[in-house]
Amino acid sequence: MDPVSLRLQAEPLILMALREDVTSEDVTTASVIGPEATGSVRLIAKQDGVICGLDVFERTFQLLDPTAKVELTVAEGDDVAAGQDLGCVHAHVRALLSGERVALNYLQRMSGTATLTRRMAALFAGTRTKLVDTRKTCPNMRVFEKEAVRVGGGGNHRYNLSDGVLLKDNHIDASGGVRQAIAAAREHAPFVRKIEVEVETLDQVREAVDAGADIIMLDNMDHESMRQAMGIIAGRAEVEVSGNVDAAKAATLVDLGVDYVSSGALTHSAPILDLSLKHLTVEEGR
């Protein structure tokens, strides 16, 4: 993750997660270890996958102990194997024990998302199609989940509602139709932003093309309708396919030649990558 983004966006959220886990004190840790004791603990992979979130993992411990250091044998985005020793964390033991769960929560979830993304993005290798995420992220986890998609080899759709215009079915209904919605967006939105419109029928595809949409999203359309839509659009707009795209469905979309396939599953359905902190050793003090 970019160091500036880590400080500005991620760090306040990491602090919130730590405060959620420790409201007054870590009473268990304070009972068994003194405040001056230092030590180390090993990071172990328990599954095969893609490691992601190492900077967030490290920063979690540093917020509890500014002297904390992480020494790793892997880099962000590397493939890891079950049983592999990935390195160690050196810090005050209280910080190691109190930060363990929060640090692993971030690392496991980001690594799981990166792992699923890499598997799905590989389906489009050698084609023009780019796999991208959506806004279907866990609240207060978007910065981490979208970073994990990027590390896994996917792309990021708009980050939030301020990023760009995406006219969905309810916007279209509120505006009175595809053409009216596009015209209103063109009038209101800054000229530097593209206008994307979601369509569900071939008639809407034609209307979106005629109205000058920059990107046309084919939403939950059957394969033959999408093939026909590509012929109608004929390069006059970029094309995105969306709608319940998991790994199985993504494999059926490769032949269409669209510009983007968006998948909410990358962030809302990715399982964690099982990782563990083991073999804590007290080096100095108790």
C-alpha positions in Angstrom: 0.0 0.0 0.0 1.2 3.5 -0.8 2.8 5.0 2.4 0.6 8.1 2.1 -2.6 6.1 1.8 -1.5 4.0 4.7 -1.1 7.0 6.9 -4.1 9.0 5.8 -6.7 6.3 5.2 -5.7 3.1 6.8 -4.1 4.2 10.0 -7.2 5.7 11.6 -9.1 2.5 10.8 -6.4 0.3 12.3 -6.6 2.4 15.5 -10.4 2.0 15.5 -9.9 -1.8 15.3 -7.4 -1.8 18.1 -9.6 0.3 20.3 -12.5 -2.1 19.6 -10.4 -4.9 20.9 -8.9 -3.1 23.9 -11.3 -0.7 25.6 -9.3 -0.2 28.8 -6.5 -2.8 29.0 -5.7 -6.3 27.7 -6.3 -7.8 31.1 -5.0 -11.3 30.2 -1.7 -10.0 28.8 -1.2 -7.5 31.7 -1.7 -10.4 34.1 1.1 -12.6 32.7 3.8 -10.3 31.3 5.6 -7.2 32.4 5.6 -3.9 30.4 9.3 -4.0 29.6 9.6 -7.6 28.3 10.5 -7.9 24.6 10.3 -10.9 22.4 9.4 -12.2 18.9 6.8 -14.4 17.3 6.8 -16.3 14.0 4.3 -15.7 11.1 3.2 -19.0 9.6 1.1 -19.8 6.6 -1.4 -22.6 7.1 -2.8 -22.5 3.5 -1.5 -22.0 0.0 -2.4 -18.5 -1.3 -1.2 -15.0 -2.0 0.1 -12.9 0.9 -1.3 -9.4 1.1 -1.4 -6.7 3.7 2.0 -6.9 5.1 2.4 -3.2 5.6 -0.9 -3.0 7.4 0.1 -6.0 9.5 3.4 -4.3 10.5 1.7 -0.9 11.2 -0.7 -2.6 13.6 2.1 -3.6 15.9 3.9 -0.3 15.5 0.8 1.6 16.7 1.1 -0.4 19.9 4.9 -0.3 20.1 6.9 2.2 18.0 9.9 -0.1 18.3 8.2 -3.0 16.6 9.9 -4.5 13.6 8.8 -7.1 11.1 11.4 -9.2 9.4 9.9 -11.2 6.5 11.1 -13.7 4.0 8.3 -12.9 1.6 7.1 -9.7 -0.2 3.7 -8.3 -0.9 1.9 -10.4 -3.5 4.1 -13.4 -3.2 2.6 -16.9 -3.4 2.9 -18.8 -0.1 2.5 -22.4 0.8 0.9 -24.2 3.8 3.5 -24.6 6.6 5.8 -21.9 5.2 7.6 -19.7 7.8 7.0 -16.1 6.5 9.2 -14.3 9.1 8.9 -12.8 12.5 7.7 -9.8 14.5 10.0 -8.3 17.2 8.4 -6.0 19.8 7.4 -5.6 23.4 5.6 -8.8 24.3 2.5 -7.0 25.4 2.2 -5.4 22.0 2.7 -8.8 20.3 -0.1 -10.4 22.4 -2.5 -7.4 22.3 -2.0 -6.8 18.6 -2.0 -10.3 17.3 -5.7 -10.7 16.5 -6.2 -7.3 14.8 -3.0 -7.7 12.8 -4.0 -11.2 11.6 -7.6 -10.2 10.9 -6.3 -7.6 8.3 -3.6 -9.9 6.9 -5.9 -12.9 6.6 -8.7 -11.0 4.9 -6.5 -9.1 2.6 -4.6 -12.2 1.6 -7.9 -14.1 1.0 -9.2 -11.4 -1.3 -5.9 -11.3 -3.2 -5.9 -15.1 -3.5 -9.4 -15.2 -5.0 -8.6 -12.3 -7.3 -5.5 -13.9 -8.7 -7.4 -17.1 -9.4 -10.2 -15.2 -11.2 -8.0 -12.7 -13.0 -6.0 -15.6 -14.5 -9.1 -16.6 -16.5 -8.7 -13.4 -18.5 -4.9 -13.7 -19.1 -4.0 -12.9 -22.7 -7.4 -11.1 -23.4 -8.4 -7.5 -23.4 -10.8 -8.0 -20.4 -9.8 -6.6 -17.0 -11.3 -8.0 -13.9 -12.4 -5.3 -11.5 -14.1 -5.0 -8.1 -17.2 -3.2 -6.9 -18.4 -1.1 -3.9 -19.7 -4.3 -2.2 -17.1 -4.1 0.5 -17.4 -4.5 4.3 -17.9 -1.1 6.0 -14.7 0.6 7.0 -12.7 -2.1 5.1 -12.8 -0.7 1.5 -9.3 0.7 1.5 -7.9 -2.7 2.5 -10.1 -4.8 0.3 -9.6 -2.7 -2.9 -5.8 -2.8 -2.2 -6.0 -6.6 -2.0 -7.8 -6.8 -5.3 -5.0 -4.7 -6.9 -2.3 -6.9 -5.4 -4.1 -10.0 -6.6 -4.0 -8.7 -10.2 -7.4 -7.2 -10.5 -8.4 -3.6 -11.0 -10.4 -1.1 -9.0 -13.7 0.2 -10.1 -14.7 3.6 -8.6 -13.6 3.9 -5.0 -16.8 5.7 -3.8 -19.7 7.7 -5.0 -17.6 10.8 -5.6 -15.3 9.0 -8.1 -17.6 8.8 -11.1 -21.1 8.6 -12.6 -22.7 5.2 -12.6 -26.4 5.4 -13.5 -28.1 2.3 -12.2 -31.6 1.0 -12.6 -33.1 3.2 -9.8 -31.3 6.3 -11.1 -32.8 5.6 -14.6 -36.2 5.0 -13.1 -36.0 8.3 -11.2 -34.9 10.2 -14.3 -37.5 8.8 -16.6 -35.3 6.7 -18.9 -31.7 5.9 -20.0 -31.5 8.9 -22.4 -32.8 11.4 -19.8 -30.5 10.0 -17.1 -27.4 10.4 -19.3 -28.4 13.9 -20.4 -28.9 15.0 -16.8 -25.5 13.5 -15.7 -23.8 15.1 -18.7 -25.2 18.5 -17.6 -24.3 18.1 -13.9 -21.1 16.1 -13.6 -17.6 17.6 -14.2 -16.4 17.1 -17.7 -13.4 15.1 -16.5 -15.6 12.2 -15.3 -16.9 9.5 -17.5 -20.5 8.5 -17.5 -21.4 4.8 -17.1 -24.9 3.5 -17.5 -26.3 0.1 -16.4 -28.6 -1.6 -18.9 -30.6 -4.8 -18.8 -32.1 -5.0 -22.3 -30.9 -4.6 -25.9 -33.3 -1.6 -26.3 -31.5 0.1 -23.4 -28.2 -0.7 -25.0 -29.2 1.1 -28.2 -30.5 4.0 -26.2 -27.3 4.3 -24.2 -25.2 4.3 -27.3 -27.3 6.9 -29.0 -27.2 9.1 -25.9 -23.4 9.0 -25.8 -22.6 6.9 -22.7 -18.9 6.5 -22.2 -19.2 3.0 -20.6 -22.2 0.6 -20.9 -22.6 -2.0 -18.2 -24.4 -5.1 -19.3 -26.2 -6.2 -16.1 -27.4 -9.8 -15.6 -27.9 -10.4 -19.3 -27.7 -13.8 -20.8 -24.8 -14.7 -23.0 -26.5 -14.4 -26.3 -27.9 -11.0 -25.4 -24.4 -9.8 -24.4 -23.0 -11.0 -27.6 -25.6 -9.1 -29.5 -25.0 -6.0 -27.3 -21.3 -6.0 -28.3 -22.4 -5.9 -31.9 -24.7 -3.0 -31.3 -22.1 -1.0 -29.3 -19.5 -1.7 -32.0 -16.7 0.1 -30.1 -18.6 3.3 -29.5 -18.4 2.8 -25.8 -16.4 0.8 -23.3 -18.3 -2.3 -22.1 -18.5 -3.8 -18.6 -20.3 -7.0 -17.7 -21.7 -7.3 -14.2 -24.1 -9.4 -12.2 -23.4 -12.3 -9.8 -20.0 -12.9 -11.3 -18.2 -15.7 -9.4 -15.3 -17.8 -10.6 -17.6 -20.2 -12.5 -19.5 -17.4 -14.3 -16.3 -15.5 -15.0 -15.0 -18.4 -17.0 -18.0 -18.2 -19.4 -17.4 -14.5 -20.1 -13.9 -14.8 -21.6 -15.1 -15.1 -25.2 -17.1 -11.9 -25.2 -14.2 -9.5 -25.5 -15.6 -6.9 -23.2 -13.4 -4.3 -21.6 -14.3 -5.1 -17.9 -15.9 -7.8 -15.8 -16.9 -6.6 -12.4 -17.3 -9.0 -9.5 -18.6 -8.2 -6.0 -17.6 -11.7 -5.0 -13.9 -10.6 -4.9 -14.6 -8.6 -1.7 -17.9 -9.9 -0.3 -17.3 -13.7 -0.7 -13.5 -14.3 -0.5 -12.6 -16.7 2.3 -9.7 -15.7 4.5 -6.2 -17.2 4.0 -5.4 -19.1 7.2 -2.3 -17.6 8.8 -1.0 -17.8 12.4 1.4 -16.2 14.8 3.3 -19.0 16.7 6.3 -19.8 18.8 6.4 -16.6 20.9 9.7 -16.2 22.6 10.5 -13.8 25.4 14.0 -12.4 24.8 14.4 -9.8 27.6 12.6 -9.2 30.9 9.3 -10.5 32.2 
